[in-house]
Amino acid sequence: MKIDLIGMILNNAGRRCFDGAIIDDDGKQLDAAHSLDYMIMEYAKVRNGGESSTVVVSRYVVEKK
């Protein structure tokens, strides 16, 4: 079974909190789906040992290692 993660999050959390949360290089606000996608990609980067100025790994995830 495959899950549409972005769709699931947006349908349950709502789009409003993600709409315009990320601003692209041209200064335009991204819509909710693109903002969330960007945050997920940044989260994956941090979770794999990289750095991000946008997101952090939750302490709940780090504590369960």
GUGU-202523 format. One line per 4 residues: number of its first residue (from 1); their letters; for each residue z, x, y of N, C-alpha, C, O. Coordinates in steps of 0.05 Angstrom, whole numbers, plus 32768, in hexadecimal, padded with zeros to 4 digits. Example, Ala and Ser with C-alpha at 12.3 -4.5 7.8 and 13.67 -1.06 7.14 Angstrom:
2
1> AS> 809C 8108 7F8E 809C 80F6 7FA6 809C 8108 7FBE 80A9 811D 7FBE | 808E 8101 7FD3 808F 8111 7FEB 809D 8102 8001 80A1 810C 8017
***
This chain:
65
1> MKID> 8000 8011 7FE9 8000 8000 8000 8000 8012 8019 800F 8025 801A | 7FF0 800B 802C 7FEF 801A 8045 7FFB 8008 805B 7FF8 7FF0 805A | 8008 8015 806E 8015 8007 8084 8008 800F 809F 8004 8026 80A4 | 8003 7FFB 80AF 7FFA 8000 80CB 8013 8004 80DB 801E 7FF1 80E7
5> LIGM> 801C 801D 80DD 8035 8024 80EA 8036 801B 8107 8049 800F 8110 | 8021 8022 8115 8020 801B 8132 8021 7FFD 8136 8030 7FF2 8146 | 8011 7FEE 8126 8011 7FD1 8127 802D 7FC5 8120 8036 7FB3 812E | 803A 7FD0 810C 8054 7FC7 8104 8069 7FCB 811A 8078 7FB9 8120
9> ILNN> 8068 7FE2 8126 807B 7FE8 813B 8076 7FD7 8153 8089 7FCB 815F | 805D 7FD4 815C 8056 7FC4 8173 805C 7FA7 816F 8065 7F99 8181 | 8058 7F9D 8157 805D 7F81 8151 807A 7F7A 8150 8083 7F64 8156 | 808B 7F8E 8149 80A8 7F89 8147 80B7 7F91 8160 80CA 7F83 8168
13> AGRR> 80AF 7FA7 816C 80BE 7FB1 8183 80B2 7FA5 819D 80BF 7FA5 81B2 | 8099 7F9C 819C 808C 7F93 81B3 807C 7FA9 81C1 8083 7FC0 81BE | 8068 7FA1 81CF 8056 7FB4 81DC 8061 7FBE 81F7 805B 7FD4 8200 | 8071 7FAD 8204 8079 7FB3 821F 8087 7FCE 8222 8082 7FDC 8236
17> CFDG> 8097 7FD6 820F 80A6 7FF0 8213 8093 8008 820F 809A 801E 8218 | 807C 8004 8203 8069 801A 81FF 8052 801A 8213 8046 802F 8217 | 804D 8003 821F 8037 8001 8232 803C 8013 824A 804F 800F 8259 | 802A 8026 824E 802D 8038 8265 8042 804D 8263 8047 805B 8276
21> AIID> 804E 8050 824B 8063 8064 8247 8058 8080 8249 8067 8093 8250 | 803F 8083 8242 8032 809E 8242 801B 809D 8257 800C 808A 8258 | 8019 80B2 8267 8004 80B4 827A 7FF1 80CA 8271 7FFA 80E0 826B | 7FD7 80C5 8270 7FC4 80D9 8266 7FBF 80EE 827B 7FCA 80ED 8291
25> DDGK> 7FAE 8101 8275 7FA7 8118 8287 7F9A 810F 82A1 7F9B 811D 82B4 | 7F8E 80F7 82A0 7F80 80ED 82B8 7F93 80DC 82CA 7F8B 80D2 82DE | 7FAC 80DA 82C1 7FC0 80CA 82D0 7FC0 80AD 82CA 7FCE 809D 82D8 | 7FB1 80A4 82B6 7FB0 8088 82AE 7FC5 8082 8299 7FCA 8092 8287
29> QLDA> 7FD2 806B 829B 7FE6 8063 8288 7FD7 805A 826E 7FC4 804B 826F | 7FE1 8063 8257 7FD6 805B 823E 7FE1 803F 8236 7FF7 8038 823C | 7FD1 8030 8227 7FDA 8017 821D 7FEF 801C 8207 7FF3 8033 81FF | 7FFC 8007 81FE 8012 800A 81EB 800A 8019 81D1 8019 802B 81C8
33> AHSL> 7FF4 8011 81C5 7FEC 801E 81AC 7FE6 803C 81AF 7FEE 804B 819E | 7FD9 8043 81C5 7FD3 8060 81C9 7FEC 806F 81D1 7FF0 8086 81C9 | 7FFE 8063 81E0 8018 8070 81E7 8028 8075 81CE 8033 808B 81CA | 802A 8061 81BD 8039 8064 81A4 802D 8078 8192 803B 8088 8186
37> DYMI> 8013 8078 8190 8005 808C 817F 800B 80A8 8189 8011 80BA 8179 | 800A 80AC 81A3 8010 80C6 81AF 802D 80CF 81A8 8032 80E5 81A0 | 8040 80BC 81AB 805C 80C2 81A5 8060 80C9 8187 806F 80DB 8181 | 8052 80BA 8176 8054 80C0 8159 8049 80DC 8153 8056 80EB 8144
41> MEYA> 8033 80E3 815F 8028 80FE 815A 803A 8114 8165 803D 8128 8158 | 8046 810F 817C 8059 8122 8187 8072 8124 8175 807D 813A 8171 | 807B 810E 816B 8092 810D 8159 808D 811E 8140 809D 812E 8137 | 8075 811A 8135 806D 8129 811D 806D 8147 8122 8076 8157 8112
45> KVRN> 8064 814E 813A 8063 816A 8141 807F 8176 8143 8084 818C 8138 | 8091 8167 814F 80AD 8171 8152 80BB 8171 8137 80CA 8184 8131 | 80B6 815D 8127 80C3 815B 810D 80BA 8172 80FB 80C9 817A 80E9 | 80A3 817D 80FF 8099 8193 80F0 809F 81AE 80FD 8093 81C2 80F5
49> GGES> 80B1 81AE 8110 80BA 81C8 811C 80AE 81CF 8137 80B5 81E3 8142 | 809C 81BE 8141 8090 81C4 815B 80A1 81BA 8172 80B8 81B1 816E | 8096 81BB 818A 80A4 81B2 81A2 8094 819C 81B0 807C 819B 81AE | 80A2 818B 81BF 8096 8176 81CE 80A7 8171 81E7 80C0 8173 81E6
53> STVV> 809A 816B 81FD 80A9 8163 8215 80AB 8144 8216 80B5 813A 822A | 80A1 8137 8201 80A0 811A 8201 80B5 810D 81EF 80C2 80F9 81F6 | 80B8 8118 81D7 80CA 810B 81C3 80DC 8120 81B6 80D7 8138 81B8 | 80F1 8116 81AA 8104 8127 819A 8108 8119 817F 8102 8102 817C
57> VSRY> 8111 8129 816C 8118 811D 8152 8134 8112 8154 8146 811E 815E | 8137 80FA 8149 8151 80EC 814A 8166 80FC 813B 8160 8108 8126 | 817E 80FC 8145 8193 810B 8137 8199 80FE 811C 81A3 810B 810A | 8193 80E4 8119 8197 80D7 80FF 8185 80E2 80EA 818C 80E4 80D2
61> VVEK> 816D 80EA 80F1 815A 80F6 80DE 8162 8112 80D8 8161 811A 80C1 | 816B 8121 80EC 8173 813D 80E8 818C 813E 80D6 818E 8150 80C6 | 819F 812C 80DA 81B8 812D 80CB 81B4 8128 80AD 81C4 8130 809D | 819F 811A 80A6 819B 8112 808A 818C 8127 8079 8185 8122 8062
65> K> 8186 813E 8085 8177 8153 8076 8188 815E 8060 817F 8170 8052
***
